[in-house]
Amino acid sequence: MGCAEVPLVVNAAKAAKMLIVGDSDPAFNREQIAKIPYATISAKIGRGPKSLLVLGKMERRNLYWISADNAVLVTSNGRIVQSAGFPENLIKTRFHGSDPVDRRLHLNDLPRWSVREIDTNAEKRYGIPIFSEYERLGERNISIAGVNIETILVKENNSTKTVNWRFSNYYWADKYDGFIWKSRQHIARTFPPIEIEVLKPSA
């Protein structure tokens, strides 16, 4: 996760943030986003304000999104698989089989369940098995920075027997190809969910 310490990447995130929002809370629009020469997402923790993150590194399927204050979210096909720079962090994610979030949530034969293991630093918990069941909530038209997108909203119900933790993640998957345009995901048991919107996808 050392990419968050690279001055070029951090400066790019700060420059992009200033270009769009200056010193105030963000109000993203398509014209401003188009001026940023990087793939970008917005992220909001709980009920807090939105923050801008730029793509700092691609490593196979993992995308490393960097904020102006050096926080990092790593996503794989829309799912958060790692984080750094937050009060609580997701250290690692390991899948048992394929991940339905990987371009499959829009399918009529939506996978019913999946299993993964996660490590978190908050309680020094390692190898927490997460059992997930998927529920299609129907079509949703959403707007991100002025662009209307047809999506399928899928609820992921998660549970684990090793700790007292049940939680739900939500994914707005493109109706036609399953790309995750928006999501609300948990990274640790006592940390608020993170809501992500893709402002400019990676190439």
Secondary structure as a PSIPRED ss2 file (coil, helix, strand):
# PSIPRED VFORMAT (PSIPRED V4.0)

   1 M C   1.000  0.000  0.000
   2 G H   0.000  1.000  0.000
   3 C H   0.000  1.000  0.000
   4 A H   0.000  1.000  0.000
   5 E H   0.000  1.000  0.000
   6 V C   1.000  0.000  0.000
   7 P H   0.000  1.000  0.000
   8 L H   0.000  1.000  0.000
   9 V H   0.000  1.000  0.000
  10 V H   0.000  1.000  0.000
  11 N H   0.000  1.000  0.000
  12 A H   0.000  1.000  0.000
  13 A H   0.000  1.000  0.000
  14 K H   0.000  1.000  0.000
  15 A H   0.000  1.000  0.000
  16 A H   0.000  1.000  0.000
  17 K H   0.000  1.000  0.000
  18 M H   0.000  1.000  0.000
  19 L H   0.000  1.000  0.000
  20 I H   0.000  1.000  0.000
  21 V H   0.000  1.000  0.000
  22 G C   1.000  0.000  0.000
  23 D C   1.000  0.000  0.000
  24 S C   1.000  0.000  0.000
  25 D C   1.000  0.000  0.000
  26 P C   1.000  0.000  0.000
  27 A C   1.000  0.000  0.000
  28 F C   1.000  0.000  0.000
  29 N C   1.000  0.000  0.000
  30 R H   0.000  1.000  0.000
  31 E H   0.000  1.000  0.000
  32 Q H   0.000  1.000  0.000
  33 I H   0.000  1.000  0.000
  34 A H   0.000  1.000  0.000
  35 K C   1.000  0.000  0.000
  36 I C   1.000  0.000  0.000
  37 P C   1.000  0.000  0.000
  38 Y C   1.000  0.000  0.000
  39 A C   1.000  0.000  0.000
  40 T E   0.000  0.000  1.000
  41 I E   0.000  0.000  1.000
  42 S E   0.000  0.000  1.000
  43 A E   0.000  0.000  1.000
  44 K E   0.000  0.000  1.000
  45 I E   0.000  0.000  1.000
  46 G C   1.000  0.000  0.000
  47 R C   1.000  0.000  0.000
  48 G C   1.000  0.000  0.000
  49 P C   1.000  0.000  0.000
  50 K E   0.000  0.000  1.000
  51 S E   0.000  0.000  1.000
  52 L E   0.000  0.000  1.000
  53 L E   0.000  0.000  1.000
  54 V E   0.000  0.000  1.000
  55 L E   0.000  0.000  1.000
  56 G E   0.000  0.000  1.000
  57 K E   0.000  0.000  1.000
  58 M E   0.000  0.000  1.000
  59 E E   0.000  0.000  1.000
  60 R C   1.000  0.000  0.000
  61 R C   1.000  0.000  0.000
  62 N E   0.000  0.000  1.000
  63 L E   0.000  0.000  1.000
  64 Y E   0.000  0.000  1.000
  65 W E   0.000  0.000  1.000
  66 I E   0.000  0.000  1.000
  67 S E   0.000  0.000  1.000
  68 A C   1.000  0.000  0.000
  69 D C   1.000  0.000  0.000
  70 N C   1.000  0.000  0.000
  71 A C   1.000  0.000  0.000
  72 V E   0.000  0.000  1.000
  73 L E   0.000  0.000  1.000
  74 V E   0.000  0.000  1.000
  75 T E   0.000  0.000  1.000
  76 S E   0.000  0.000  1.000
  77 N C   1.000  0.000  0.000
  78 G C   1.000  0.000  0.000
  79 R E   0.000  0.000  1.000
  80 I E   0.000  0.000  1.000
  81 V E   0.000  0.000  1.000
  82 Q E   0.000  0.000  1.000
  83 S E   0.000  0.000  1.000
  84 A E   0.000  0.000  1.000
  85 G C   1.000  0.000  0.000
  86 F C   1.000  0.000  0.000
  87 P C   1.000  0.000  0.000
  88 E C   1.000  0.000  0.000
  89 N C   1.000  0.000  0.000
  90 L E   0.000  0.000  1.000
  91 I E   0.000  0.000  1.000
  92 K E   0.000  0.000  1.000
  93 T E   0.000  0.000  1.000
  94 R E   0.000  0.000  1.000
  95 F E   0.000  0.000  1.000
  96 H E   0.000  0.000  1.000
  97 G C   1.000  0.000  0.000
  98 S C   1.000  0.000  0.000
  99 D C   1.000  0.000  0.000
 100 P C   1.000  0.000  0.000
 101 V C   1.000  0.000  0.000
 102 D C   1.000  0.000  0.000
 103 R C   1.000  0.000  0.000
 104 R C   1.000  0.000  0.000
 105 L C   1.000  0.000  0.000
 106 H C   1.000  0.000  0.000
 107 L C   1.000  0.000  0.000
 108 N C   1.000  0.000  0.000
 109 D C   1.000  0.000  0.000
 110 L C   1.000  0.000  0.000
 111 P C   1.000  0.000  0.000
 112 R C   1.000  0.000  0.000
 113 W E   0.000  0.000  1.000
 114 S E   0.000  0.000  1.000
 115 V E   0.000  0.000  1.000
 116 R E   0.000  0.000  1.000
 117 E E   0.000  0.000  1.000
 118 I E   0.000  0.000  1.000
 119 D E   0.000  0.000  1.000
 120 T E   0.000  0.000  1.000
 121 N C   1.000  0.000  0.000
 122 A C   1.000  0.000  0.000
 123 E C   1.000  0.000  0.000
 124 K C   1.000  0.000  0.000
 125 R E   0.000  0.000  1.000
 126 Y E   0.000  0.000  1.000
 127 G E   0.000  0.000  1.000
 128 I E   0.000  0.000  1.000
 129 P E   0.000  0.000  1.000
 130 I E   0.000  0.000  1.000
 131 F E   0.000  0.000  1.000
 132 S E   0.000  0.000  1.000
 133 E E   0.000  0.000  1.000
 134 Y E   0.000  0.000  1.000
 135 E E   0.000  0.000  1.000
 136 R E   0.000  0.000  1.000
 137 L E   0.000  0.000  1.000
 138 G E   0.000  0.000  1.000
 139 E E   0.000  0.000  1.000
 140 R E   0.000  0.000  1.000
 141 N E   0.000  0.000  1.000
 142 I E   0.000  0.000  1.000
 143 S E   0.000  0.000  1.000
 144 I E   0.000  0.000  1.000
 145 A C   1.000  0.000  0.000
 146 G C   1.000  0.000  0.000
 147 V E   0.000  0.000  1.000
 148 N E   0.000  0.000  1.000
 149 I E   0.000  0.000  1.000
 150 E E   0.000  0.000  1.000
 151 T E   0.000  0.000  1.000
 152 I E   0.000  0.000  1.000
 153 L E   0.000  0.000  1.000
 154 V E   0.000  0.000  1.000
 155 K E   0.000  0.000  1.000
 156 E E   0.000  0.000  1.000
 157 N E   0.000  0.000  1.000
 158 N E   0.000  0.000  1.000
 159 S E   0.000  0.000  1.000
 160 T E   0.000  0.000  1.000
 161 K C   1.000  0.000  0.000
 162 T C   1.000  0.000  0.000
 163 V C   1.000  0.000  0.000
 164 N C   1.000  0.000  0.000
 165 W E   0.000  0.000  1.000
 166 R E   0.000  0.000  1.000
 167 F E   0.000  0.000  1.000
 168 S E   0.000  0.000  1.000
 169 N E   0.000  0.000  1.000
 170 Y E   0.000  0.000  1.000
 171 Y E   0.000  0.000  1.000
 172 W E   0.000  0.000  1.000
 173 A E   0.000  0.000  1.000
 174 D E   0.000  0.000  1.000
 175 K C   1.000  0.000  0.000
 176 Y C   1.000  0.000  0.000
 177 D C   1.000  0.000  0.000
 178 G C   1.000  0.000  0.000
 179 F C   1.000  0.000  0.000
 180 I E   0.000  0.000  1.000
 181 W E   0.000  0.000  1.000
 182 K E   0.000  0.000  1.000
 183 S E   0.000  0.000  1.000
 184 R E   0.000  0.000  1.000
 185 Q E   0.000  0.000  1.000
 186 H C   1.000  0.000  0.000
 187 I C   1.000  0.000  0.000
 188 A C   1.000  0.000  0.000
 189 R C   1.000  0.000  0.000
 190 T C   1.000  0.000  0.000
 191 F C   1.000  0.000  0.000
 192 P C   1.000  0.000  0.000
 193 P C   1.000  0.000  0.000
 194 I E   0.000  0.000  1.000
 195 E E   0.000  0.000  1.000
 196 I E   0.000  0.000  1.000
 197 E E   0.000  0.000  1.000
 198 V E   0.000  0.000  1.000
 199 L E   0.000  0.000  1.000
 200 K E   0.000  0.000  1.000
 201 P C   1.000  0.000  0.000
 202 S C   1.000  0.000  0.000
 203 A C   1.000  0.000  0.000
